[in-house]
Amino acid sequence: MKKSLLLNFLGGVKMNVRFLHGQEVDKAFLLIREVFLQKESRGLFQSAVPSFLKMQTKDAFQEMLSDEKTVFLGAFDEKQSLVGVLCAEGFFLTHLYVQRRGEGIGRALYSFYEEIVKNRMEEGQVVRLNATLSSVPFYEALGFSVKDQVQEIYGISFVPMEKKLKKDLY
């Protein structure tokens, strides 16, 4: 299994997607909070923002990272700055946050994650996630389908989605 993925984007911009190390959890944690506050928190109930921030703690990320089923990936630009984070607990995608949308960062993170889980899965395994309303089109473009109506927890609306994977046979 690959340990990292180096990609070239339009204009020659290079990005490296790889597993995050324990000492990088703080950077990932800060990126998730920053992106949430700048992009995802708009239009939420007032109580939703503190609820989200209360659930997203450094200790919670350290605990997730210590679980062998957890996949914790980072995307780094040509300056080696962290520009995107993906976290999944097994086959449930819990976090996918990118600083700059529309540059392929989220797609690159997800593609690398899918490659990883295909090596761990049984045939027909399903990846699930709870998409924010604004991210549903992105996940649909990745092959996910809506599995239930809009739901809400702690004032945050989301759409349950899933994607059935096919194991690569070599």
TIVO-2410 file (N, C-alpha, C; in nm, 3 decimals):
# residues 170
REC num residu      c1      c2      c3 atome chaine
REC   1      M   0.085  -0.118   0.000     N      A
REC   1      M   0.000   0.000   0.000    CA      A
REC   1      M   0.089   0.124   0.000     C      A
REC   2      K   0.047   0.225  -0.076     N      A
REC   2      K   0.123   0.349  -0.083    CA      A
REC   2      K   0.119   0.423   0.049     C      A
REC   3      K   0.227   0.491   0.080     N      A
REC   3      K   0.234   0.573   0.202    CA      A
REC   3      K   0.201   0.718   0.171     C      A
REC   4      S   0.212   0.757   0.043     N      A
REC   4      S   0.177   0.893   0.004    CA      A
REC   4      S   0.145   0.895  -0.145     C      A
REC   5      L   0.091   1.006  -0.188     N      A
REC   5      L   0.051   1.024  -0.326    CA      A
REC   5      L   0.090   1.165  -0.366     C      A
REC   6      L   0.174   1.179  -0.467     N      A
REC   6      L   0.217   1.309  -0.516    CA      A
REC   6      L   0.138   1.340  -0.642     C      A
REC   7      L   0.072   1.454  -0.644     N      A
REC   7      L  -0.014   1.491  -0.756    CA      A
REC   7      L   0.027   1.624  -0.815     C      A
REC   8      N   0.010   1.638  -0.946     N      A
REC   8      N   0.030   1.764  -1.014    CA      A
REC   8      N  -0.106   1.819  -1.054     C      A
REC   9      F  -0.127   1.947  -1.027     N      A
REC   9      F  -0.253   2.011  -1.062    CA      A
REC   9      F  -0.230   2.115  -1.169     C      A
REC  10      L  -0.338   2.173  -1.216     N      A
REC  10      L  -0.329   2.276  -1.318    CA      A
REC  10      L  -0.229   2.383  -1.278     C      A
REC  11      G  -0.154   2.430  -1.372     N      A
REC  11      G  -0.055   2.533  -1.344    CA      A
REC  11      G   0.071   2.477  -1.279     C      A
REC  12      G   0.086   2.344  -1.276     N      A
REC  12      G   0.206   2.284  -1.222    CA      A
REC  12      G   0.214   2.278  -1.071     C      A
REC  13      V   0.104   2.312  -1.003     N      A
REC  13      V   0.104   2.308  -0.856    CA      A
REC  13      V   0.110   2.163  -0.813     C      A
REC  14      K   0.200   2.134  -0.721     N      A
REC  14      K   0.215   1.997  -0.670    CA      A
REC  14      K   0.155   1.986  -0.532     C      A
REC  15      M   0.097   1.870  -0.505     N      A
REC  15      M   0.039   1.845  -0.374    CA      A
REC  15      M   0.075   1.702  -0.334     C      A
REC  16      N   0.106   1.686  -0.208     N      A
REC  16      N   0.138   1.555  -0.153    CA      A
REC  16      N   0.028   1.517  -0.054     C      A
REC  17      V  -0.031   1.400  -0.073     N      A
REC  17      V  -0.131   1.348   0.019    CA      A
REC  17      V  -0.066   1.230   0.090     C      A
REC  18      R  -0.071   1.233   0.223     N      A
REC  18      R  -0.008   1.126   0.300    CA      A
REC  18      R  -0.075   1.112   0.436     C      A
REC  19      F  -0.037   1.004   0.505     N      A
REC  19      F  -0.085   0.984   0.641    CA      A
REC  19      F  -0.028   1.094   0.730     C      A
REC  20      L  -0.110   1.140   0.823     N      A
REC  20      L  -0.062   1.238   0.921    CA      A
REC  20      L   0.005   1.165   1.035     C      A
REC  21      H   0.104   1.230   1.092     N      A
REC  21      H   0.177   1.177   1.206    CA      A
REC  21      H   0.123   1.241   1.333     C      A
REC  22      G   0.148   1.178   1.446     N      A
REC  22      G   0.097   1.225   1.575    CA      A
REC  22      G   0.124   1.371   1.602     C      A
REC  23      Q   0.245   1.417   1.567     N      A
REC  23      Q   0.279   1.557   1.596    CA      A
REC  23      Q   0.207   1.655   1.503     C      A
REC  24      E   0.141   1.605   1.399     N      A
REC  24      E   0.069   1.692   1.306    CA      A
REC  24      E  -0.079   1.707   1.341     C      A
REC  25      V  -0.122   1.639   1.445     N      A
REC  25      V  -0.263   1.645   1.485    CA      A
REC  25      V  -0.305   1.786   1.519     C      A
REC  26      D  -0.219   1.862   1.587     N      A
REC  26      D  -0.254   2.000   1.623    CA      A
REC  26      D  -0.283   2.084   1.498     C      A
REC  27      K  -0.200   2.069   1.395     N      A
REC  27      K  -0.222   2.144   1.271    CA      A
REC  27      K  -0.354   2.103   1.206     C      A
REC  28      A  -0.381   1.974   1.205     N      A
REC  28      A  -0.506   1.924   1.145    CA      A
REC  28      A  -0.626   1.975   1.223     C      A
REC  29      F  -0.616   1.969   1.352     N      A
REC  29      F  -0.722   2.018   1.441    CA      A
REC  29      F  -0.751   2.165   1.413     C      A
REC  30      L  -0.647   2.246   1.402     N      A
REC  30      L  -0.665   2.389   1.376    CA      A
REC  30      L  -0.723   2.415   1.238     C      A
REC  31      L  -0.679   2.339   1.138     N      A
REC  31      L  -0.733   2.356   1.003    CA      A
REC  31      L  -0.882   2.325   1.001     C      A
REC  32      I  -0.924   2.216   1.065     N      A
REC  32      I  -1.066   2.179   1.068    CA      A
REC  32      I  -1.148   2.289   1.134     C      A
REC  33      R  -1.102   2.338   1.246     N      A
REC  33      R  -1.175   2.445   1.317    CA      A
REC  33      R  -1.182   2.572   1.231     C      A
REC  34      E  -1.071   2.608   1.169     N      A
REC  34      E  -1.066   2.728   1.086    CA      A
REC  34      E  -1.162   2.719   0.968     C      A
REC  35      V  -1.158   2.606   0.897     N      A
REC  35      V  -1.246   2.588   0.780    CA      A
REC  35      V  -1.392   2.585   0.824     C      A
REC  36      F  -1.420   2.516   0.934     N      A
REC  36      F  -1.557   2.512   0.984    CA      A
REC  36      F  -1.607   2.653   1.014     C      A
REC  37      L  -1.529   2.730   1.087     N      A
REC  37      L  -1.572   2.864   1.125    CA      A
REC  37      L  -1.586   2.957   1.005     C      A
REC  38      Q  -1.497   2.943   0.907     N      A
REC  38      Q  -1.500   3.033   0.791    CA      A
REC  38      Q  -1.605   2.995   0.687     C      A
REC  39      K  -1.629   2.863   0.670     N      A
REC  39      K  -1.714   2.820   0.558    CA      A
REC  39      K  -1.839   2.746   0.598     C      A
REC  40      E  -1.830   2.658   0.696     N      A
REC  40      E  -1.944   2.572   0.728    CA      A
REC  40      E  -2.039   2.630   0.831     C      A
REC  41      S  -1.993   2.722   0.912     N      A
REC  41      S  -2.076   2.771   1.023    CA      A
REC  41      S  -2.181   2.872   0.978     C      A
REC  42      R  -2.165   2.926   0.858     N      A
REC  42      R  -2.264   3.023   0.809    CA      A
REC  42      R  -2.400   2.956   0.794     C      A
REC  43      G  -2.501   3.021   0.844     N      A
REC  43      G  -2.637   2.970   0.829    CA      A
REC  43      G  -2.677   2.866   0.931     C      A
REC  44      L  -2.588   2.832   1.023     N      A
REC  44      L  -2.625   2.735   1.126    CA      A
REC  44      L  -2.694   2.804   1.242     C      A
REC  45      F  -2.767   2.728   1.320     N      A
REC  45      F  -2.825   2.782   1.442    CA      A
REC  45      F  -2.712   2.830   1.532     C      A
REC  46      Q  -2.740   2.931   1.612     N      A
REC  46      Q  -2.638   2.987   1.701    CA      A
REC  46      Q  -2.577   2.881   1.792     C      A
REC  47      S  -2.657   2.787   1.837     N      A
REC  47      S  -2.607   2.684   1.928    CA      A
REC  47      S  -2.520   2.581   1.858     C      A
REC  48      A  -2.526   2.573   1.724     N      A
REC  48      A  -2.453   2.470   1.652    CA      A
REC  48      A  -2.302   2.490   1.657     C      A
REC  49      V  -2.257   2.613   1.647     N      A
REC  49      V  -2.113   2.638   1.642    CA      A
REC  49      V  -2.044   2.595   1.771     C      A
REC  50      P  -2.091   2.640   1.889     N      A
REC  50      P  -2.026   2.592   2.012    CA      A
REC  50      P  -2.037   2.441   2.030     C      A
REC  51      S  -2.147   2.381   1.985     N      A
REC  51      S  -2.163   2.236   1.996    CA      A
REC  51      S  -2.059   2.163   1.912     C      A
REC  52      F  -2.039   2.210   1.789     N      A
REC  52      F  -1.938   2.149   1.702    CA      A
REC  52      F  -1.800   2.164   1.764     C      A
REC  53      L  -1.767   2.285   1.806     N      A
REC  53      L  -1.634   2.310   1.861    CA      A
REC  53      L  -1.610   2.229   1.989     C      A
REC  54      K  -1.715   2.207   2.066     N      A
REC  54      K  -1.702   2.129   2.190    CA      A
REC  54      K  -1.671   1.982   2.159     C      A
REC  55      M  -1.726   1.932   2.049     N      A
REC  55      M  -1.703   1.792   2.010    CA      A
REC  55      M  -1.565   1.773   1.947     C      A
REC  56      Q  -1.512   1.878   1.883     N      A
REC  56      Q  -1.386   1.869   1.810    CA      A
REC  56      Q  -1.272   1.917   1.899     C      A
REC  57      T  -1.218   1.828   1.979     N      A
REC  57      T  -1.109   1.865   2.070    CA      A
REC  57      T  -0.980   1.795   2.028     C      A
REC  58      K  -0.869   1.850   2.073     N      A
REC  58      K  -0.740   1.787   2.044    CA      A
REC  58      K  -0.735   1.646   2.103     C      A
REC  59      D  -0.790   1.630   2.221     N      A
REC  59      D  -0.790   1.497   2.284    CA      A
REC  59      D  -0.870   1.397   2.201     C      A
REC  60      A  -0.983   1.442   2.146     N      A
REC  60      A  -1.065   1.352   2.063    CA      A
REC  60      A  -0.987   1.309   1.939     C      A
REC  61      F  -0.913   1.402   1.879     N      A
REC  61      F  -0.833   1.367   1.761    CA      A
REC  61      F  -0.720   1.273   1.796     C      A
REC  62      Q  -0.654   1.297   1.908     N      A
REC  62      Q  -0.546   1.208   1.951    CA      A
REC  62      Q  -0.601   1.068   1.976     C      A
REC  63      E  -0.720   1.060   2.036     N      A
REC  63      E  -0.782   0.931   2.063    CA      A
REC  63      E  -0.816   0.859   1.932     C      A
REC  64      M  -0.871   0.932   1.835     N      A
REC  64      M  -0.903   0.872   1.706    CA      A
REC  64      M  -0.776   0.820   1.639     C      A
REC  65      L  -0.671   0.899   1.646     N      A
REC  65      L  -0.545   0.862   1.580    CA      A
REC  65      L  -0.486   0.735   1.641     C      A
REC  66      S  -0.512   0.710   1.768     N      A
REC  66      S  -0.456   0.591   1.833    CA      A
REC  66      S  -0.531   0.463   1.795     C      A
REC  67      D  -0.647   0.475   1.731     N      A
REC  67      D  -0.725   0.359   1.688    CA      A
REC  67      D  -0.671   0.311   1.553     C      A
REC  68      E  -0.635   0.184   1.545     N      A
REC  68      E  -0.575   0.132   1.422    CA      A
REC  68      E  -0.671   0.135   1.303     C      A
REC  69      K  -0.801   0.145   1.325     N      A
REC  69      K  -0.897   0.152   1.215    CA      A
REC  69      K  -0.906   0.293   1.156     C      A
REC  70      T  -0.856   0.392   1.229     N      A
REC  70      T  -0.867   0.530   1.184    CA      A
REC  70      T  -0.767   0.560   1.073     C      A
REC  71      V  -0.817   0.628   0.971     N      A
REC  71      V  -0.733   0.678   0.863    CA      A
REC  71      V  -0.732   0.830   0.878     C      A
REC  72      F  -0.612   0.886   0.893     N      A
REC  72      F  -0.597   1.030   0.914    CA      A
REC  72      F  -0.498   1.081   0.810     C      A
REC  73      L  -0.549   1.152   0.709     N      A
REC  73      L  -0.468   1.196   0.597    CA      A
REC  73      L  -0.457   1.348   0.592     C      A
REC  74      G  -0.347   1.394   0.536     N      A
REC  74      G  -0.329   1.537   0.513    CA      A
REC  74      G  -0.286   1.562   0.371     C      A
REC  75      A  -0.326   1.676   0.318     N      A
REC  75      A  -0.281   1.721   0.186    CA      A
REC  75      A  -0.190   1.840   0.210     C      A
REC  76      F  -0.072   1.837   0.149     N      A
REC  76      F   0.027   1.941   0.168    CA      A
REC  76      F   0.060   2.004   0.033     C      A
REC  77      D   0.066   2.137   0.030     N      A
REC  77      D   0.097   2.205  -0.095    CA      A
REC  77      D   0.247   2.205  -0.119     C      A
REC  78      E   0.290   2.276  -0.225     N      A
REC  78      E   0.430   2.277  -0.263    CA      A
REC  78      E   0.521   2.338  -0.157     C      A
REC  79      K   0.465   2.416  -0.065     N      A
REC  79      K   0.542   2.475   0.045    CA      A
REC  79      K   0.537   2.387   0.170     C      A
REC  80      Q   0.477   2.270   0.156     N      A
REC  80      Q   0.458   2.174   0.265    CA      A
REC  80      Q   0.364   2.227   0.374     C      A
REC  81      S   0.274   2.317   0.335     N      A
REC  81      S   0.170   2.366   0.426    CA      A
REC  81      S   0.051   2.273   0.417     C      A
REC  82      L  -0.007   2.241   0.532     N      A
REC  82      L  -0.126   2.157   0.537    CA      A
REC  82      L  -0.244   2.234   0.480     C      A
REC  83      V  -0.307   2.182   0.374     N      A
REC  83      V  -0.418   2.250   0.308    CA      A
REC  83      V  -0.548   2.170   0.310     C      A
REC  84      G  -0.542   2.046   0.361     N      A
REC  84      G  -0.661   1.964   0.368    CA      A
REC  84      G  -0.642   1.847   0.462     C      A
REC  85      V  -0.753   1.802   0.521     N      A
REC  85      V  -0.750   1.693   0.618    CA      A
REC  85      V  -0.867   1.599   0.591     C      A
REC  86      L  -0.840   1.470   0.597     N      A
REC  86      L  -0.945   1.369   0.591    CA      A
REC  86      L  -0.925   1.276   0.710     C      A
REC  87      C  -1.034   1.247   0.779     N      A
REC  87      C  -1.030   1.151   0.888    CA      A
REC  87      C  -1.148   1.057   0.872     C      A
REC  88      A  -1.121   0.929   0.886     N      A
REC  88      A  -1.226   0.828   0.877    CA      A
REC  88      A  -1.202   0.723   0.983     C      A
REC  89      E  -1.311   0.682   1.044     N      A
REC  89      E  -1.306   0.573   1.140    CA      A
REC  89      E  -1.354   0.449   1.066     C      A
REC  90      G  -1.259   0.374   1.016     N      A
REC  90      G  -1.292   0.258   0.934    CA      A
REC  90      G  -1.357   0.304   0.804     C      A
REC  91      F  -1.481   0.262   0.785     N      A
REC  91      F  -1.553   0.294   0.661    CA      A
REC  91      F  -1.653   0.408   0.681     C      A
REC  92      F  -1.635   0.485   0.787     N      A
REC  92      F  -1.720   0.602   0.809    CA      A
REC  92      F  -1.632   0.727   0.804     C      A
REC  93      L  -1.656   0.809   0.702     N      A
REC  93      L  -1.580   0.932   0.682    CA      A
REC  93      L  -1.632   1.038   0.779     C      A
REC  94      T  -1.548   1.080   0.871     N      A
REC  94      T  -1.591   1.175   0.975    CA      A
REC  94      T  -1.556   1.319   0.943     C      A
REC  95      H  -1.443   1.342   0.874     N      A
REC  95      H  -1.397   1.478   0.846    CA      A
REC  95      H  -1.334   1.484   0.708     C      A
REC  96      L  -1.370   1.586   0.632     N      A
REC  96      L  -1.300   1.619   0.508    CA      A
REC  96      L  -1.309   1.771   0.495     C      A
REC  97      Y  -1.201   1.836   0.527     N      A
REC  97      Y  -1.196   1.983   0.528    CA      A
REC  97      Y  -1.077   2.030   0.446     C      A
REC  98      V  -1.101   2.127   0.358     N      A
REC  98      V  -0.993   2.184   0.277    CA      A
REC  98      V  -0.997   2.335   0.287     C      A
REC  99      Q  -0.879   2.394   0.282     N      A
REC  99      Q  -0.872   2.541   0.291    CA      A
REC  99      Q  -0.921   2.609   0.165     C      A
REC 100      R  -0.886   2.553   0.049     N      A
REC 100      R  -0.923   2.615  -0.078    CA      A
REC 100      R  -1.005   2.517  -0.160     C      A
REC 101      R  -1.130   2.552  -0.182     N      A
REC 101      R  -1.218   2.466  -0.259    CA      A
REC 101      R  -1.197   2.487  -0.409     C      A
REC 102      G  -1.229   2.382  -0.486     N      A
REC 102      G  -1.221   2.392  -0.630    CA      A
REC 102      G  -1.084   2.364  -0.687     C      A
REC 103      E  -0.990   2.320  -0.605     N      A
REC 103      E  -0.854   2.292  -0.653    CA      A
REC 103      E  -0.822   2.143  -0.657     C      A
REC 104      G  -0.919   2.059  -0.623     N      A
REC 104      G  -0.897   1.915  -0.627    CA      A
REC 104      G  -0.839   1.856  -0.500     C      A
REC 105      I  -0.827   1.936  -0.396     N      A
REC 105      I  -0.768   1.889  -0.270    CA      A
REC 105      I  -0.857   1.783  -0.207     C      A
REC 106      G  -0.986   1.810  -0.196     N      A
REC 106      G  -1.079   1.714  -0.137    CA      A
REC 106      G  -1.087   1.586  -0.217     C      A
REC 107      R  -1.090   1.598  -0.347     N      A
REC 107      R  -1.095   1.480  -0.435    CA      A
REC 107      R  -0.968   1.396  -0.417     C      A
REC 108      A  -0.853   1.462  -0.408     N      A
REC 108      A  -0.726   1.389  -0.390    CA      A
REC 108      A  -0.725   1.316  -0.256     C      A
REC 109      L  -0.768   1.383  -0.151     N      A
REC 109      L  -0.773   1.319  -0.020    CA      A
REC 109      L  -0.866   1.198  -0.023     C      A
REC 110      Y  -0.986   1.215  -0.079     N      A
REC 110      Y  -1.081   1.105  -0.083    CA      A
REC 110      Y  -1.028   0.990  -0.168     C      A
REC 111      S  -0.968   1.019  -0.282     N      A
REC 111      S  -0.917   0.914  -0.370    CA      A
REC 111      S  -0.812   0.829  -0.299     C      A
REC 112      F  -0.723   0.894  -0.225     N      A
REC 112      F  -0.621   0.820  -0.152    CA      A
REC 112      F  -0.685   0.736  -0.041     C      A
REC 113      Y  -0.782   0.793   0.029     N      A
REC 113      Y  -0.855   0.719   0.132    CA      A
REC 113      Y  -0.922   0.595   0.072     C      A
REC 114      E  -0.989   0.612  -0.042     N      A
REC 114      E  -1.059   0.499  -0.103    CA      A
REC 114      E  -0.961   0.390  -0.143     C      A
REC 115      E  -0.845   0.427  -0.192     N      A
REC 115      E  -0.742   0.329  -0.226    CA      A
REC 115      E  -0.699   0.249  -0.102     C      A
REC 116      I  -0.688   0.318   0.010     N      A
REC 116      I  -0.649   0.254   0.136    CA      A
REC 116      I  -0.756   0.155   0.181     C      A
REC 117      V  -0.881   0.199   0.184     N      A
REC 117      V  -0.986   0.110   0.236    CA      A
REC 117      V  -1.017  -0.006   0.143     C      A
REC 118      K  -0.993   0.011   0.015     N      A
REC 118      K  -1.015  -0.101  -0.077    CA      A
REC 118      K  -0.922  -0.217  -0.043     C      A
REC 119      N  -0.806  -0.187   0.013     N      A
REC 119      N  -0.713  -0.292   0.054    CA      A
REC 119      N  -0.756  -0.361   0.183     C      A
REC 120      R  -0.846  -0.301   0.257     N      A
REC 120      R  -0.891  -0.354   0.387    CA      A
REC 120      R  -1.030  -0.415   0.382     C      A
REC 121      M  -1.098  -0.405   0.271     N      A
REC 121      M  -1.240  -0.433   0.269    CA      A
REC 121      M  -1.276  -0.572   0.219     C      A
REC 122      E  -1.398  -0.607   0.248     N      A
REC 122      E  -1.463  -0.721   0.188    CA      A
REC 122      E  -1.538  -0.668   0.067     C      A
REC 123      E  -1.567  -0.754  -0.028     N      A
REC 123      E  -1.640  -0.711  -0.148    CA      A
REC 123      E  -1.774  -0.649  -0.109     C      A
REC 124      G  -1.807  -0.536  -0.171     N      A
REC 124      G  -1.935  -0.470  -0.147    CA      A
REC 124      G  -1.939  -0.383  -0.023     C      A
REC 125      Q  -1.825  -0.356   0.037     N      A
REC 125      Q  -1.821  -0.270   0.155    CA      A
REC 125      Q  -1.875  -0.131   0.119     C      A
REC 126      V  -1.936  -0.066   0.216     N      A
REC 126      V  -1.996   0.065   0.194    CA      A
REC 126      V  -1.924   0.170   0.279     C      A
REC 127      V  -1.888   0.280   0.216     N      A
REC 127      V  -1.835   0.396   0.288    CA      A
REC 127      V  -1.952   0.487   0.315     C      A
REC 128      R  -1.964   0.531   0.439     N      A
REC 128      R  -2.074   0.619   0.478    CA      A
REC 128      R  -2.019   0.751   0.529     C      A
REC 129      L  -2.106   0.852   0.524     N      A
REC 129      L  -2.072   0.983   0.578    CA      A
REC 129      L  -2.198   1.063   0.600     C      A
REC 130      N  -2.184   1.168   0.678     N      A
REC 130      N  -2.292   1.265   0.696    CA      A
REC 130      N  -2.245   1.396   0.635     C      A
REC 131      A  -2.300   1.429   0.520     N      A
REC 131      A  -2.257   1.546   0.444    CA      A
REC 131      A  -2.331   1.672   0.488     C      A
REC 132      T  -2.257   1.781   0.497     N      A
REC 132      T  -2.324   1.909   0.517    CA      A
REC 132      T  -2.405   1.938   0.391     C      A
REC 133      L  -2.505   2.021   0.405     N      A
REC 133      L  -2.592   2.049   0.289    CA      A
REC 133      L  -2.512   2.105   0.172     C      A
REC 134      S  -2.415   2.190   0.201     N      A
REC 134      S  -2.337   2.251   0.093    CA      A
REC 134      S  -2.240   2.153   0.026     C      A
REC 135      S  -2.209   2.040   0.092     N      A
REC 135      S  -2.112   1.947   0.034    CA      A
REC 135      S  -2.176   1.829  -0.039     C      A
REC 136      V  -2.308   1.819  -0.038     N      A
REC 136      V  -2.376   1.707  -0.106    CA      A
REC 136      V  -2.335   1.697  -0.253     C      A
REC 137      P  -2.334   1.805  -0.333     N      A
REC 137      P  -2.294   1.792  -0.473    CA      A
REC 137      P  -2.150   1.739  -0.490     C      A
REC 138      F  -2.060   1.779  -0.402     N      A
REC 138      F  -1.922   1.730  -0.407    CA      A
REC 138      F  -1.919   1.579  -0.390     C      A
REC 139      Y  -1.989   1.529  -0.288     N      A
REC 139      Y  -1.988   1.385  -0.263    CA      A
REC 139      Y  -2.062   1.308  -0.373     C      A
REC 140      E  -2.166   1.367  -0.428     N      A
REC 140      E  -2.234   1.301  -0.541    CA      A
REC 140      E  -2.138   1.287  -0.659     C      A
REC 141      A  -2.054   1.388  -0.681     N      A
REC 141      A  -1.955   1.382  -0.789    CA      A
REC 141      A  -1.851   1.273  -0.764     C      A
REC 142      L  -1.831   1.235  -0.638     N      A
REC 142      L  -1.739   1.127  -0.604    CA      A
REC 142      L  -1.805   0.989  -0.610     C      A
REC 143      G  -1.935   0.987  -0.640     N      A
REC 143      G  -2.006   0.860  -0.654    CA      A
REC 143      G  -2.093   0.822  -0.536     C      A
REC 144      F  -2.108   0.911  -0.438     N      A
REC 144      F  -2.194   0.884  -0.323    CA      A
REC 144      F  -2.339   0.910  -0.361     C      A
REC 145      S  -2.429   0.842  -0.291     N      A
REC 145      S  -2.571   0.868  -0.310    CA      A
REC 145      S  -2.636   0.899  -0.175     C      A
REC 146      V  -2.741   0.978  -0.181     N      A
REC 146      V  -2.815   1.015  -0.060    CA      A
REC 146      V  -2.891   0.893  -0.013     C      A
REC 147      K  -2.884   0.864   0.117     N      A
REC 147      K  -2.949   0.746   0.171    CA      A
REC 147      K  -3.065   0.777   0.264     C      A
REC 148      D  -3.081   0.901   0.304     N      A
REC 148      D  -3.189   0.936   0.395    CA      A
REC 148      D  -3.213   1.086   0.381     C      A
REC 149      Q  -3.321   1.131   0.440     N      A
REC 149      Q  -3.355   1.273   0.436    CA      A
REC 149      Q  -3.262   1.354   0.525     C      A
REC 150      V  -3.270   1.484   0.513     N      A
REC 150      V  -3.190   1.574   0.595    CA      A
REC 150      V  -3.219   1.549   0.742     C      A
REC 151      Q  -3.114   1.540   0.820     N      A
REC 151      Q  -3.125   1.521   0.964    CA      A
REC 151      Q  -3.051   1.632   1.036     C      A
REC 152      E  -3.067   1.637   1.166     N      A
REC 152      E  -3.003   1.744   1.243    CA      A
REC 152      E  -2.959   1.693   1.379     C      A
REC 153      I  -2.837   1.728   1.415     N      A
REC 153      I  -2.785   1.700   1.549    CA      A
REC 153      I  -2.716   1.826   1.597     C      A
REC 154      Y  -2.749   1.869   1.718     N      A
REC 154      Y  -2.689   1.989   1.778    CA      A
REC 154      Y  -2.701   2.113   1.688     C      A
REC 155      G  -2.809   2.120   1.612     N      A
REC 155      G  -2.831   2.236   1.526    CA      A
REC 155      G  -2.757   2.231   1.394     C      A
REC 156      I  -2.690   2.120   1.365     N      A
REC 156      I  -2.616   2.105   1.240    CA      A
REC 156      I  -2.693   2.008   1.151     C      A
REC 157      S  -2.736   2.058   1.034     N      A
REC 157      S  -2.808   1.974   0.939    CA      A
REC 157      S  -2.709   1.894   0.855     C      A
REC 158      F  -2.746   1.770   0.825     N      A
REC 158      F  -2.660   1.685   0.742    CA      A
REC 158      F  -2.746   1.586   0.664     C      A
REC 159      V  -2.683   1.530   0.563     N      A
REC 159      V  -2.748   1.432   0.477    CA      A
REC 159      V  -2.668   1.302   0.483     C      A
REC 160      P  -2.727   1.192   0.529     N      A
REC 160      P  -2.657   1.063   0.527    CA      A
REC 160      P  -2.635   1.018   0.382     C      A
REC 161      M  -2.511   0.981   0.352     N      A
REC 161      M  -2.476   0.938   0.217    CA      A
REC 161      M  -2.390   0.812   0.226     C      A
REC 162      E  -2.386   0.738   0.115     N      A
REC 162      E  -2.300   0.620   0.112    CA      A
REC 162      E  -2.255   0.590  -0.030     C      A
REC 163      K  -2.148   0.512  -0.036     N      A
REC 163      K  -2.092   0.470  -0.165    CA      A
REC 163      K  -2.048   0.325  -0.150     C      A
REC 164      K  -2.098   0.240  -0.237     N      A
REC 164      K  -2.059   0.099  -0.236    CA      A
REC 164      K  -1.930   0.086  -0.316     C      A
REC 165      L  -1.830   0.025  -0.254     N      A
REC 165      L  -1.701   0.009  -0.318    CA      A
REC 165      L  -1.688  -0.128  -0.381     C      A
REC 166      K  -1.607  -0.134  -0.485     N      A
REC 166      K  -1.572  -0.260  -0.549    CA      A
REC 166      K  -1.425  -0.286  -0.523     C      A
REC 167      K  -1.397  -0.402  -0.472     N      A
REC 167      K  -1.259  -0.439  -0.442    CA      A
REC 167      K  -1.181  -0.454  -0.571     C      A
REC 168      D  -1.063  -0.391  -0.576     N      A
REC 168      D  -0.977  -0.405  -0.693    CA      A
REC 168      D  -0.921  -0.546  -0.695     C      A
REC 169      L  -0.937  -0.611  -0.807     N      A
REC 169      L  -0.882  -0.745  -0.824    CA      A
REC 169      L  -0.764  -0.738  -0.920     C      A
REC 170      Y  -0.647  -0.773  -0.870     N      A
REC 170      Y  -0.527  -0.765  -0.954    CA      A
REC 170      Y  -0.489  -0.901  -1.004     C      A
***
